[in-house]
């Protein structure tokens, strides 16, 4: 096969996500979650390097991942015969990028004879994936901030999923072995390898396909008998009415999602009857919200349905909070319940609010109409910052909704991106 040459730098990206309904319920294959793609993205582009002579004789190449925003690089040496992936002992470790490299070589590239050069994968990300408290003072770009890799506070937008999808997708495109379904399967598998467990997978699915009604894949898909069965699920688009926008409130604290998810899953597995009730209630609420949204065609429609949306939101939050209480974790902490209640009750242009995803102290997510500005909402939350001494600051950000999943930037967007990197 001919060696691949890039005439122009091809830049790929994938969206972040917010799960507005279905937290924990999507651990079950019988349930759905409503996941919204957001326009905060991870980006990846590839450069080639000639392979050293001693590598050629040993059938080895190197894949290097570089993230200048966190001053890090990770190097993986690949034996093209044995398909072994290795690192030097003193090199930085990253289980996600190691897993990307592993699934790429084992299953991603159909013909390893076309792997002829060392590869550098450059990674950049929009700034909102990490709290502003993680930023360094130095500024190397007007757009992309520099972050302290030893003090990274995530904001819950799905950075781990995005780095998997952006890097693996760009590599599959580079080697001309790409389909959406293949990227989805291999990204889910890489995540399983990196975390040594199978999660819900909605964040990866959203990064690949965009906003959707998500239903979890069967865990046995990763068994040796099921490899390459990429189309195990039906993709259903989820759309928020264009009259609504998303506002996020960064709490600048964060929670350990793994602990929250582990405790809730353990409770659901040990209390099957209650678990079944939880799943049914979440599914019912998701269906009801989709039905309400599908009937909204104007701002007048939206305002007419505010009472119904707020009531449904209240019911879903109660189910979500209750399962956390029973599992002895804070899915919707009491402090955040107070803040959400005040915002929804006091601001008519707010229709819906949750602790998104697995909940906890990462962030709050609100659906509002266009009449509410960031400044107005910031003023409101500033009034409430003394409710809990652990919340030092709440930062309001408006997020753009993205219907697109993983994709290549068009030429103008790519040129603009390349002007802003360092």
Secondary structure, DSSP 4 states (H G I P E B T S, - for coil): -PPP--SS--EEEEEEEEEEE-TTGGGSTT-EEEEEEEEEEEEEEEEEEPPPHHHHHTTEEEEEEEEGGGTEEEEEEEETTT--EE--TTSPP-HHHHHHHHHIIIII-S-GGG--SEEEEEEEE-GGGB-GGGB-S--S-SSSPPB-TTS--B-SS-HHHHHHHHHHHHHHHHTT---HHHHHHHHHHHHHHHHTS----HHHHHHHH-SEEEEPPPGGGGSGGGTT----S--EE----TTEEEEEEE-S----HHHHHHHHHHHHHH-HHHHHHHHHHHHHHHHHHHHHHHT--SHHHHHHTHHHHHHHHHHHHHHHHHHHHHHTS-SS-HHHHHHHHHHHHH-TTEEEEE--TT-TTSEEEEEEETT--HHHHHHHHHHTTTS-TT----EEEEE-B----SEEPPHHHHHHHHHH--
